[in-house]
Structures are given as structure tokens and as C-alpha cells.
Amino acid sequence: MNILYDERVDGPQPVVDKPALLAALRGALPDLAILHREEDLKPYECDGLSAYRTLPLLVVLPERLEQVQVLLRLCHQRGVPVVARGAGTGLSGGALPLSQGILLVMARFNRILEVNPQGRFARVQPGVRNLAISQAAAPFGLYYAPDPSSQIACSIGGNVAENAGGVHCLKYGLTVHNLLKVEILTVEGERLVLGSDALDSPGFDLLALFTGSEGLLGIVTEVTVKLLPKPQVARVLLASFASVEDAGRAVAGIIAAGIIPGGLEMMDNLAIRAAEDFIHAGYPVDAAAILLCELDGVEADVQDDCAQVEAVLRAAGASEVRLACDEAERVRFWAGRKNAFPAVGRISPDYYCMDGTIPRRQLPQVLKGISELAEQYGLRVANVFHAGDGNMHPLILFDANLPGELDRAEALGGKILELCVAVGGSITGEHGVGREKINQMCAQFNADEITLFHAVKAAFDPQGLLNPGKNIPTLHRCAEFGALHVHHGQLPFPELERF
């Protein structure tokens, strides 16, 4: 798991003359911060998925747009690959560097340029933290809706790259639904504006295409996000269940009742116990599963919805339903869920976080399948997920110090994702494909579709210099993986045969 390329299927990386590249960068950009010694490069060898590690050739930390433009032009002329990185909190190896490439760290682009309460938008640089946007908008009674669990640290540029979500994405949408405009630089250093200050713009929806493209199409330099008014009131119900299947059926019941909660989250017993030991949120540690259901809006509507949801929960078999008694308890309930990942990290030397998405109706079946797979591979799995939109985060617990456990965890994770695809779901909901799920792309898409993805990539980056080896597998890799149905006859883009 510690290499970027599998040379059997992806081919070797071209060797870059490091001293010559370093000299060229210093000559063209004398004021650019460049890291080149091994001890300085080491902190950048991985992102939040620490199972994959590669030491970058060089790390650059620009502070001005012009520096990034010159850097990209120089790399384009020399054929040097570039990987963009923000806060490094990603969980799919999307910001994993290349041993023969430059890691472009955008963390110093961290200014909030404008908060406009009349237009309900904010203009920010890509290194601004997700939570900082809401903090800046709070004096105007506004906030930025997408709230990934890493929002205290993750940057908005990375959110755009991965189309991040969060516990409130069921009602308020993912990053793509909360953007107005993104300014980018192409691999040649050309400035482009995708989207507009209006709610819609003519032509192809390139903003939606770019959001979630994982750094393959361009470098984010500025983001304009939508701001929403803070709900008048928010209430959270916590429901306990004797089985995860009952909890899954309750999720379907809430949606079927025509109620769209602000957040609808599920945790199984292993996750409940870990979170309670860590956060002391008040979770029932003897429950097989809990649901957290947040309802927000105006007081009268929220009261009615709470009563209706409680009835649905009890009808589905909830043994207990508790309404947070005040704002402090509501915050504690959510703190337990948002800290589930680090909480699990306290009970296992290592864990591997998956990110499959399934149709809600398949929830009981898939949870049963995950349990059977976990038993087959001899590993524990803690389930934490955005139940409302079917985005699952099974956390596979393992010890990398034990021979074979890392490989077994990776194999189990792959099987879980393939199960998600088999029931009509997807291999990712918000973490992205990155390096982690590149083999499972072959299970979800056929040869023609993957070739089309490469055609889109080539339209923006013909030389394949931006974040190569991520997100889109080569057809050779898929053939090696054995999951791709390669269509016979001519591919729709013969000029991309090399992929």
C-alpha cells in the first residue's frame, strides 16, 4: 500500500533532475518557499490516509497567485507532475505526493476576501478552513452549510476538490450545491472562472464538472460560496435500537414520511462505545445502534416534525427516544458523532475508513453483508454513516504491526465497496477516489466510461501532469484488477489508447 504507481500496469514514473529543477525554480521564483531536504519533506509524505506514504521530490508553499502561475508554466514546460494539497485531511490518498513530482501546498492562501450578507455569499482563498467561513459569517446570522467532520481543520479548496459533505448534507447538499463560483489555474497557468455570481450561468456546467475532480483538472485559487441563514431553531432526537436492521428501517420510515431532517446519522455499538468513552456525549452504550435526527426551521414546524419522527422511530422498534433538553446537550450529541473517527483510533492501533454510498432501502442488507465480510476477514468493523443519504463510513480496525493485517484490511475495504456497487450504490460519497479506491473504479465503470473520463482529463491537461495516478484508472490497471468489462471493438476515443 505504500507505493503510488504499480509499474506492471501504470508504467514507471519519469525521472526528474532534482538539482536542475530546484535551480530553475529558484531562478524564476527567488521568493518562493521551497522544501527539498528529506527532514523537511517528511511531514508531507501522506494525507489523512496514512497507510499510503511517498516522499515528494519537492514541496512548494506559494503565497501569491503569480507564484503559482509561474510554477505551473515551468512544470508544464519541463513535463514535471504537480500534486495540489490543502490541509491534508483527505482520507483517500488524493493529496499523496509523487516521488518524481512537486507537491503544491496552497495552505498560505488563507484569506477571507469578502463576506456579503446582502448577497449571502463569501469569497475566500482555498486555504481557508471550512469552519472559519461560518465563524466569519456568524455576526450576520449566516453560515456555510457543508460541515465535514474535519471542518475545524480542512480547507475549502480541498472541499471543492473532493466535493465534501458532512452530517447536514442530506438537507443542505454537498459542496457542489453550495458554490457560486470557483477561480482556477490550468496546468499552463491560465486563469479561468467557472460559474458566476448569479445562481446560474450559460454554457456547460463546468463548475459542477470541476467540483470533485480531485486536482486532476486545475488548481483552485479562489472560491465563492453560498451562505444560508441560521435556522431559527434546531432540535436533535437520539433513538436507541436493539439491532442495526431496525435502525436502518427507521431511516427509511422517516424519509417515507416526507420529512427531510437537517441531519440523520447512525452509529453501531462499537462506534457508540468508542465515542462515549472519548466524548461522554450521553450515548446509551448498550444499544446495538443509535440514530441522531436533527430537525430545524421555525419553532412550530420543528415541534410538529419532532412528534412525527418520534412516532416513526418508536414504530420501527426504538427502545428509547430522547430529545436534547437544551443547546448544550444538542452540541454534545453531535460532538460524539463528529469525533467518532478519532474515538475509534483510541481503541485500535490503526483503522481504515471506507466511504461507500448505497440506496437507503438497501441499508439493512448491506449492514448484514458488512458483518459477514468482517467475520470472513477476521477484523472488527465500526459503522458510522450519514444514514439519510446512504453514505456509509465503515471503520475497519486493524494493527499494521501484525503481518498481513494491513493487506487484509485493504482487501476487506475493497469488498465492502464492491458490495455497495452491487446493490446499486457508489464507491464514494464524499472522500473521493484518490489512490485508495482506484481499483474499485474498475468495478463501477466499464471501459468506454473510463475512456471518456480520460478524454475529459485530456481536454484540461493533455500531458497528464496534474495529480497523475489518482481517481481514474488506466485500462491496463483495470484489466490487471480483473473487474472491468472491456468492450470489444474500437474505443470511442482511439487517440487515448495509451490509457
N, C-alpha and C positions, 0 to 999 in steps of 0.2 A: 504493500500500500504506500510505500514511501518514494515512488518514482512518478514523474509526470507523464512520460511517454513510455509506451510499450513498443520498443523498436521493431518487434515482429510485425506489428500491424500499422503503426503510425510512422515508422521510419525514424532515423536518428535526427537529433537536433543539429542544425548547422553550428559550427564552432565560430564564436565571435572573438576577435582580437581585443581582449580587455584593455591592455595598456593603450592601444590606439584609440579605442572608443572613449576611454577616460580622458585622454588628451584632447580629443575633438570636442567633447562636452565642455571641458574647462576653457577651451579656446573660444567656443561660441557663447558660453554662458558662465562667465567668471564668477558671478554672484550666486549661482545655483548651488544649493546644499546637496552634496553627493556623498553617499556612504559606499566604501569599497573594501574596507578591511573586514576580515571574517567575523571578528567580535562585534562589529557594528551591524553586519548583515544578519546575524543570528536571530535577533528578535522578529525578523520579518519572514522567517522560513515557512510559516504556515498562517492560516486564518483560524477561525473558531473550530474547524475540523482538524485537530492537531495530529490525527493519525497520518495525514499526508504532510511530508516535510521536504522542502527543496530550498537550498541556499541560493538566493538570487545572485546574478552576476554583479549588478549594481542596484542601489536604491537611490532615487532622487526625490527631493522634497521641495517642489516649487512653491512660490508664494504669489506669483503673478501670472496672468493669462499668457502674456508674451513669452514667458519662460517655457510654458507647456507647448506653445506653438512651435518655437524653435526646436525644442527637444523632439517633438513628433516629426518635424520635417527632416531633422538629422537622422533619426532612426529609420524613417521611410527611405531616405536616400541610400543608407547603408544596409538595409534589409535586416534591421535588428528588431526582434519581437519586443512588445511592450505590454505589461500587465498592469492595469489600474487597480488601486487599493484605496479604501477609505479607512474606517476604524478597525477593519479586520475581524468583525464579529460574525461574518458569514459562516454557515455551517455545511457548505457543500464543496469546499475547496475551490470556490470561484476566484478567490484572490491569491491562490497558490502561485508563487513566482516560478520563473524559469531559470535553470542554471546557466542558460545562454541568452538571457534577456534582461531588460530593465524593468524594475518594479517602480511604477509611478505612483507615489503616495500623495493623495490630494488632501490630507488632513489639515494642512495650513490654510486651505481655502475655507475658513470657518466664520465668515461674517454674515450676519443677518442684514441684508441690504435695505429692506423695506417691509414694514407691516402696515397694510392698508385696511383699516376697519370698514371704510365705506364700500370698497370693492370686495372685501372679505378674501384677501389673498396676502401672501407673504412671498417676497423674493429673497432667496438665500443662496449662499455658496454651497458646494457639495459636501464640504467637511463639517457643516453644522449638524449638531446632534438632533435626532428626532424629537426628543423631549424639550430641547431648547426652543423649538418653534412654538410649542404650546405655551411655554413659560413666557415667551415674548408677547404672545397674543392674549394672554390671560387678563391683563388690565382692560382690555376692550370687550371682555365677555366672550372671547372666541378661543378656539383650539384647533389643532391639526388632528384629524381622526385616526389614521392608521397608527397603531401602537404595538409594534412587535415587543416581545418580552425583553429584548435587549435595548429598548428605546432610550434608556439612560446613557448608553454608550454609542449605539450605532449611528451612522451618519446618513443624511438624506440622499447623498449620491449613491451610496450602497443600496439604500431602499429602492431607488429608481432602477438600479442595475438588476436587482433580484425581484422587483415587484412585491415588496414586503407587505405583510398583512398585520395580524395581531388579533387580540381577543375580541375586538369590536368590529372586525371586518365583515361579519355577517350582515349587519345593518348598514354600515357606512362604507363598505368597499375596501379594496386593496389600494396600493399606491396609485395604480393607473387610473382609478376612479377619482382621485383627489389631486390630480395635476392639471394645471392650465398650460404650462409651457416649460420646455427644457432647452437650454442652450448647450451645444456640444461642439467639440472639435473633432474633425475627421482624422484619419490616420495621416493625412497630408498636412494637417494643421489648419484646415479650412474651417471657418466658423459657420455653424448652421443653427437656425432657430426652428424647433419643432413645436407645433401647437401655436397658441396665441393668447392674448389677454382676454379674449372673448371665450365663451363657453364652447364654441365650436369654430372650426376654420375650414376653408375649402381644400379640396385635393385629398390625396391619400392620407390616412390617419397614421402618419409616421411617428407621432408621439406614442401611440399605443404599441407600434412595432418596436420602438426603441426601448420602452419600459419592459424590463425583464430580459433584455438581450445580453446581460451578464458581461458587459465590457467588450463584446465582440464587434460592435458597430461604430463606436466612438467614445470620447471621453466627456463626461458631464462636467460643465463649468459653472452652470447656474440653473436653479430650479425655482419655478413659480408654483406654489401650492395653494389649494383652496383652503380657506378657514371656515369653520362652522360655528354657529352659536352654541354655547354650552347648554345642555338640556336643563330645563327648569328644575327637574327632579330626577333622581336615579335610585332605584331600589334593586337589591340583589336577594334572590331566593337561593338557599342551599338545600338540595334534596339528597337524601341518602337512599341507597338501593342495596338489596341483598344479592343482586347479580348485575354484571355489566350489560347483559342482554336486556334486562328490564330498563336500565338507564338509556340504552340505545333506542328502545321503543318509545320512551318518554320524549326523546328528542323529536322523533317523527310525529308524535302526537301534538307537540307544541306548534310545529310548523304547519301541520294539517289544520290546526285550529285558526289559522290565519294570523298568527302573532309572529312578528319579526323582532326578537329580542335585540337589545344593544350588544349583548354578548351571551353565548351559550357554550359552556365549556364542560368537559368531562375529564375525570381522573379516576384511575383504578386504585385498588387498595395499596399496592406497592408505592405508587406515587403519592397517595394520601398520607401514608405514614411518614414518608421521607419529608414531605412538605411541612407536616405538622411538627415534626421534631426540629425542623430548621426555623420555621417562621412563627409557630404557635398561633395559627390562624383560627383555631377553634373547630377544626375539621373532626368528624366522627371517625376515629381510627379503626373501628370495627366494621365499617361499611365496605362492601365489595366495590362500590363505585359511588361517586357523587356527581351531581350536576350543579353548576353555578349558572343561574339565569338572571341576567340584568335587564331590567325594563326601564326605559327612560322616556321623557316627554313632559307633558303638562300633568299636574297632580291628579286630576280626575281620571284621565286616561290610564295613568300608571296604576292607580288603585284598582281599576276595573281589570286591567291586564294581570295584575298580581293575583287577584282572586281566581281568574280563569286559568292561569298557569298552575296555580296550586292544585286546582281540581284535576287538571290533566296529569300532573305529577303523581297525585295520590291514586288516580285511576290506573296508572301504569305500574303501580306497586311500590311507590316510595314509602319507606318505613318512617321517615321523618322529613318534614319540610320546615325550614326556618327562614324567617325574613330578617335581614340585617337590621338591628334595632336602631342604629344611628350611622352617621357617615364614617366614624372610626371603624366600626365593625365591617362596613362595606369595603373599606380600603384593606382591612386585614384579610377578608375573604379573597380579594383579588391578589393580594401580595403572595398568598400561598400558591396560587396558580402561576403567577408570573415568575416565581422563584423555584418552580418545580425542577428545572434543569439543574441549577446548582445544588438543589436539595438532594437530587439523586446522585450527584457527584460526591456527596458526603458518605454514601453507603456502598460505593463501588469504586475500585481504583480507576476504572475507565467506563465511559458509556458512549454509545454510538446512536445519534439522534436521527431517526428517519422522518420523512416528510411526504407520505403518500396522501392522495385525496380520493375519496370514494363517494358514490351516491349515498345519501343518508339512509335510504331503505336497506342498504347492504351492511349497515353498521354491526348488527348482531352477528351476522355470518362472518364478517372479516375479523372481528374480535375473537371469535371462536377459532378461526384459521390461524391467527397470530399465536394464540395459546398452544395450538397443536404444533406449529413450527418451532416455537420456543422449546417445547419439550423434546422435539426431534433433535434440535441442535444443542440441547443441554445448557441453555442460557436463560437467565431471567429477563423479562421484559416489563418495564413500567409504561403504562399507556397514559398519555396526556394529549388532549387534542381539542381543536376547535370543532366541537360536535355539530354546531349549527350548520356549517358549510362542508362538513365531511373531511376536513383537513386533519389528518392523524399525525401524531408525533410519538410513535413507539420508541422508547429509550432502551436500547439493548445493553445490558450490564455485562462487563467482561473485565478480565485482567490481562493487559498486554504483556505482563511479565511471564505469564504461563504459556508455554509453547503451543501454538495452534489456535489460541483463543481469539486473537485479532482476526485471523483468516475466517474463523467460524462465525464471528460477529458480522463480518462483511458479507459472508455468504447468506446468513440469516436475513440481513437487511435487504439484500437483493431479492430474496424470495418473498419478503413482505411486499416490496414494491411491485413485483410481478403479480402477486395476488390482487393488489389494488387495480392493476390494469385489467386483470381477468374479469373483475366484476363491473367493469365499465368506468373505472377511475383513471387517475393520472399518477405519474411517479413523483410529482412535486406540486405543492400548493403555494409555497412562499419562499422556501430556502433556495430554490434554483437547482440546476443540474450540476454545474461546475465540473469538477473532476469526479466527484463521488458517484453520480448516477449515470455516467456516460454510457456504460454497458446497457443499463436498463432502457435507455433511449431506443436501443435496437429492439426491445421487446414491445415498445409502444408504437413505433413508426416503421413504415415499410421503406423500401429502397427509394422509390420515387419521392416520397415525402422528405426523406433525409437529403436527397439530392437537391430538392427545392430549397431547403434550409441553407445549404451551401451556396446556392445561387444568390440568395438574399445577402448572405455574408460577403460574397464576392463583389456584389454591387457597391458595398461600402468600403471594403478592404480587400482588393484583388490579390494582394500578396499574402494575405492571412497573417498579418503581423500583430493584430490586436488579440490578446489572450488566446493564443493558439492551444489546441489540445483540450479545450473545455466545451461543454454544452452540446456540441454537435459531433457525433462520432463519425469517423471515416467508414465508408462501406466495407473496407478491409477489416476494420475492427469488428463491425457487426457480423461479418462472415466468420471471424475467429470466435466471437462470442456464441454464435450458433443460434441466435434468436430472431434474426432478420429474415423475412421472406423476400428474397431478392427476385424481382420480376425479370423474366426473360425478355430479350429484345432490346431495342435501343432505349437508353435512358432519356428523359425529357430534356436534359442539358448535356449533350455529348462533350462539350468543352470542359465539363467538370469531371471527366472520367478519372482524373488523378485523385479525386476524393474517395 
